[in-house]
Amino acid sequence: MGFVLHPPLLEHEGLAVALQWLTEGFSKRSGINVTFQAGISNGVRFGSHVELTLYRITQEALTNVLRHSGSRTADVSIAVSRDDVRLTIRDEGKRPLGAGKARAGVGIASMRERCQSLGGRLQVVSRRNGTVLIATIPRRAHLKT
């Protein structure tokens, strides 16, 4: 199955199951070895707007890994704390996201906008040995609607 903006799995099974499905499918299609760790149980649910935002950020970030980083691996993890939910995506690309002026393009701006619309923030740290993207959404936005 291809690139799905809002899979029924997200609505029916929740974020952890949908991200597992997304990362497995991406790994098969791209040849990039993607690992996924859920610091939440399959039954934990967030508001649909939070789940969709984190799902779409993951899609965009993995697309960036494929198109720009040259990395053969990526790690996706999601964790919940008392204060927030945090999505982290790491790659081992040789081309840091900030290496060229065009690198921080529409995709990063879109991900940042999505986080900010929920009172959250997006951090992108690029180094010679890869990029780490961290999307953090405050707990007050977690409530299931």
C-alpha positions in Angstrom: 0.0 0.0 0.0 1.3 3.4 -0.9 1.5 6.8 0.8 -1.8 7.2 2.8 -2.5 10.6 4.3 -5.1 9.4 6.8 -5.2 5.6 7.0 -8.3 4.0 8.7 -5.8 2.1 10.9 -5.0 5.4 12.7 -8.6 6.1 13.5 -9.5 2.5 14.5 -6.3 1.2 16.2 -4.5 4.4 17.3 -1.1 6.0 16.8 1.2 3.3 17.9 -0.3 0.7 15.6 -0.5 3.2 12.7 3.1 4.2 13.1 4.3 0.6 13.2 2.4 0.0 10.0 3.8 3.2 8.4 7.4 2.4 9.3 7.2 -1.2 8.2 5.7 -0.2 4.8 8.2 2.6 4.3 11.1 0.3 5.1 9.9 -2.3 2.6 9.2 0.3 -0.2 12.4 2.3 0.3 15.0 -0.2 1.3 15.8 1.9 4.4 15.9 -0.1 7.6 13.5 1.7 9.9 13.0 0.7 13.5 10.0 1.8 15.6 9.7 2.0 19.3 6.5 2.9 21.0 6.8 4.2 24.5 3.0 3.9 24.7 0.8 0.9 24.7 -1.4 0.1 21.7 -4.5 1.1 23.8 -3.3 4.7 24.6 -5.2 7.3 22.5 -4.8 11.0 21.9 -7.1 13.5 20.3 -7.5 12.7 16.6 -5.8 16.0 15.7 -2.7 15.0 17.7 -2.6 11.5 16.3 -3.0 12.8 12.7 -0.4 15.5 13.2 2.2 13.1 14.6 1.4 10.6 11.8 1.9 13.2 9.0 5.1 14.5 10.6 6.4 10.9 10.5 5.5 10.6 6.9 7.2 13.8 5.9 10.3 13.1 8.0 10.7 9.7 6.5 10.3 11.1 3.0 13.0 13.6 3.8 15.3 10.7 4.9 14.7 9.0 1.6 15.1 12.1 -0.6 17.8 14.1 1.1 19.9 12.2 3.7 21.4 9.2 2.0 20.9 7.3 5.2 20.3 3.5 5.0 18.7 3.6 8.5 16.1 5.6 10.5 14.8 5.3 14.0 11.3 6.4 14.9 10.1 6.5 18.5 7.2 8.0 20.4 7.1 8.5 24.1 4.6 10.1 26.5 5.6 11.9 29.7 3.6 13.7 32.3 4.0 16.9 30.3 4.0 16.0 26.6 4.1 13.4 23.8 7.4 13.3 21.9 8.0 11.9 18.5 11.7 11.5 17.6 13.1 10.5 14.2 16.8 9.9 13.7 18.8 9.1 10.6 22.5 8.6 9.9 22.6 10.6 6.7 25.8 12.1 5.4 24.1 15.2 4.2 22.9 17.3 7.1 19.5 19.0 6.6 21.1 22.4 6.9 23.9 21.7 4.5 22.3 23.7 1.7 20.0 26.7 1.8 17.2 24.7 0.0 17.4 21.9 2.5 15.1 23.4 5.2 12.2 23.7 2.7 8.5 23.4 2.7 8.5 20.0 4.5 10.2 21.3 7.6 8.1 24.4 7.7 4.9 22.3 7.3 6.0 20.0 10.2 6.8 23.0 12.4 3.5 24.6 11.6 1.6 21.4 12.5 3.4 21.3 15.9 2.8 24.9 16.6 -0.9 24.7 15.8 -1.2 22.3 18.8 1.0 24.5 21.1 4.0 22.3 20.4 7.4 22.7 18.9 9.7 21.0 16.3 13.4 20.8 16.7 15.8 19.7 13.9 19.4 19.0 14.8 21.7 18.2 11.9 25.2 17.0 12.3 27.8 15.3 10.1 26.5 11.9 11.3 22.8 12.5 10.7 19.8 14.4 11.7 17.4 14.2 14.7 13.9 15.6 14.4 11.9 16.0 17.6 8.2 16.9 17.6 6.8 17.7 21.0 3.1 18.3 21.7 2.1 19.4 25.2 -0.1 17.2 27.3 -3.1 19.6 27.2 -3.4 18.8 23.5 -3.5 15.0 24.3 -7.1 14.8 25.2 -9.1 12.6 22.9 -11.8 14.4 21.1 
